[in-house]
Amino acid sequence: MSLLKKRLMARSSVEIFNIRTLQARVVWQTEALFEAPNWSPDGRYLMLNSEGLIYRLSPEGDDGPRLVDTGFARQCNNDHGISPDGSLIAISDKVEFDKSAIYVLPAGGGVPRLVTRNLPSYWHGWSPDGKSFAYCGIRGDEFDIYTIGIEGGAETRLTFGEGRNDGPDFSPDGKWIYFNSSRTGLTQIWRVPAAGGAAERITDSGYGDWFPHPSPKGDKVVFVSYGADVFDHPRDLDVRVRLMDMDGGNVETLFELFGGQGTMNSPNWSPNGDEFAYVRYFPVA
């Protein structure tokens, strides 16, 4: 069967883009809805979610996805990730409380352990030392950026209700947390010191910029841009995948695709920082 025919039958296409060669390759395609590929620190697998479950997939697409045992947590969303040493995974699941809560469990599968007691909370980034998370917490009507140790305890609030703040991810040196915020109107990329302090605006574009992910090399940030008329981060729209320097300079559009929500909500770089994984979608027939 030709690649074109496969794509016409597909709902989700898991793909990898190389920022050095500017070439993309298809890893795996399916009629099911898969979302948010993470890349394991050893480079051996991608982790994605589908229909509330977590799966592993080879970057070469060999043998298709394999289910990860997440115990009772069977309503996982697309906010998940792998610890820097590869031993643990973080998931966001709502089975236990009917609201998203963050759990950790062994990377090979096992019983989830609750980390966040304030809800809802949506995991987004793991600190480089593996000791804490960055996440979006909704408290009342305010969407803000928080951190917490992986053993739980008190959460630390880093933003304070200035617009809707979401999608945090750490810089590889652990000094900054990049996130998106609507505090100036159109959603843009910002960053805040991981230790707390004033936020800095990074993008000033005519798009709605979401889900910034700093490269492991500490030189680039990849993110998704919606049209200026789009509110929030819905799925199934024409969006742009863009790349910029850590300070917001040299912004370039790498490619456009049909996607949005689920394309790359969580950290998605390869360990060497040369490639990133994402999901391209195709319209439902």
N, C-alpha and C positions, 0 to 999 in steps of 0.2 A: 504493500500500500504506500502511496506517495506521501511525503511530509505534508503537502497541502491538504490531502484528504484526511490525514490524521488530525490536522488542526481544525478542520471544519467539523469534526466529530468531538473535539475536546471542549471541556469547560475550563480546565486549568492546565497551564503549561509552565512547569518549573524550569527556569532557565538560569544561566550563569553568564555574566558579562565581565570581560577582561578590560580594565581601564588602560592597560599599556598597549594592547593590540587593537582596542576598540571593536572587538569581535564578540558576538554572543553565540551560545550554543544551547540547544534544547537538552535538558536532562531527562525529562519524563513528562508525559501528558496523560490526562485522565478525564473522563466525563464527570467525575466528582469535583466538589469544591474543596481545594486544598489552599492553605494560607501560610504566610509568614515564615519563610525558611530561615532557620539559624544554621550556622556552620560550626561544627565541633572544633575545639582547639587543636586536635590532632589531624584535622582535615579529612577524617574518614567518613563522615556522614553529615547530612542535612537533617534538621528536625523541623517538622511541620505539624499543623493541626488540621483535622477534618472531622466535621460532624461531632465535635466535642471530644475527640480522641487525639492522642499524640502519636506520631509516626516517625520512624527513621527512614531515610532514603540515601542511597549512595550518590555521591556527586556525579557518578557515571550513569546513574539510573539502573544499575544492575538489579534484577529480580524485583523491582518495584518496592513500594513502602512496606515496612515492617512495624507492627503495632508495638507500642511501649506500654507496659502494664502500669497504669496510674491509679490502681485500686478503685476506691469509690469515686474518684474525680473523673467524671465522664461528661462534663459540660465545660471542657477547657476552651477558652477563646484563643485569639491569635496573639496574646501577650505572654510569651514564654521565652526561655533562654537557657544556655548551658554555662556552668561555672568555668572560670578561667583554667582550672586544672582538669576539667572534663569529668569530674566525679559526681556532680549533682546537676539536676535540672530544676528550674523554677517554672511553675505553671500558675495560671490564673483560672480559677474554677468556681462555679456558683452552686454546686450540688448541696453543700453542707448548710449554707446560710441563705440561699436564693439571691445572693449578691456575690459579685466577684471578690474572691479572697486569694491571697498569694500563698502558695505552698512550695516546699522543696521536697525532693525525693531522690533516691539514687538514680544516676543516669541510665542504668540498665533496667530501671523499673522498680516499683516497690510501693510502700505505704506513704502517702503524702503527709508531711508535717506542716501544720499551720504556722505561718510567720506573722501575718497581719491580722489584728483583731479589730481595727477600725476599718469599716467597709462603706462602699465598695472600694477596692484597690486593684489596680491593673499593673502588673509587672512590666518593666521596659528595659532596664539595664543593670548589668552586674559590675560592681567596682573591680578594677584590675587586680586588687589583692584578694578578691573573692570573699571579703568579709561583710559586704553590705549590698543592698539593692537601691536602685532609683525606680520610682513608680509614680503613676498618676493616682491620686486619691480624690474622691468626690466627698466632700464634707458639707452637708447642706446643699446649697446650690453652687458651691465653688469647686472648680477643677484646679488642683494645684499639684506641684511637684514635691515629693517627699523622698527621704531615704530612711532605711531601717537596717539594723544588723540582721544577718541571716538566721540568728537564733531567736529573733523576735524582740519584744520589749517596746520601749517608747519610740515613736516615729519622730523624725526631724523634718520640719516644714521649711521649704526653701523659697516658695513663692506664696503670695498672700492675696489672692483673689483679684489680681490685675488681669482681667480677661480670663479666657479659658486656656489653661496650661496643660500640656499633654506630651507624650512621646519622649520622655527623657532617656538619654544614653550618655555614658561616661566617655571622656577623652581617655586615650590609652595611658596617659601619665596620672590619671585619677584626679587632676586638679579641677576639671570643669565638667559640668553636666549640660549637654546640649538638649534643647527641647523646643517645641513649637508653642506659640502663644498668640492669642487674638487681642492682646492688650492695646494695640494701636489700631485695631479695626480688622484689616485683613490678616489672616494668620501668617506669621513669619517665624523664622528660626532665631532663637535666642540662646544664650548660655548663662549659667550662674555658677559661681564657685561652689565646689562640692562641700566645702566647709561652711558655706553660708556667706551671703553678701549681696551686693547689687547685681542685678541681671544686666547683660549687655546684648544689644540687638546685633544680629549677624547678617540677616538678609533684609533688603529693602527693595522688594520686587513687586511686580504687578500681578503675581500669582498668589495662591494660597499654599504656603509651604508647610510640609508635614514630615514627621518621622526622620529627623536627622540621625545619621549613624557615622560617627568618626571612624576612620580607618585605623587598624592596628599599628600602622606606621606613623600615625599622628600627623599626616600631611594633608589628608582630604576628608571631606564629609559628603556622603551621598544622601539624597533626600527626594521626596516626591512632591511635585507641584501640581495643584489643581488650577482650573480657571478661576478668575477673580469673582465670578458669579456663583461659585459653589460654596455652600456653608458646610462646615464639619468635614468629615473624611469618608464619604460614601463609596461604595463599590460600583463597578461597571460604568466607568466614565473614561473618557480620553484624558490621560494625565501625562506628565513629563517626568522622567527620571533625570535629576540634575546632580552635578558634582561641583564642589567648590573647595578652596583652601580653608584651613581651620579658622581663619579670621574673616571669612566671607568673600575673599577676593577670588578673581578668576572663575566666576560662575559660568558653567557651560551646560547645555542640554545634551545629554548623551543619546537619548532616544525617547520616542513617545510610544505609548502602549495603551491598550484598553485595560483598566485596572483601578487602582485606588486602594480602598480598604482591602487588606489581605496581601497586597503586592509586596510590601516589606515593612510591616508594623514593628518588627523587633530586630535586634542586631543580626546582620546578614553578611558580614565580610568573611572572606577566606582568611586563614591564619596568617598568610604572608602579605595580605593587604593589596594584592594585585587584582582580585576578583570579588564580586559580590553576587549573591543569589537573590532571586525575586520570582514572583509569579505573575505571568501574563494571563489574562482571562479572555474568554470568547463569549459572545452573547448567548443567552439561553434560547434555544430554538422555540 
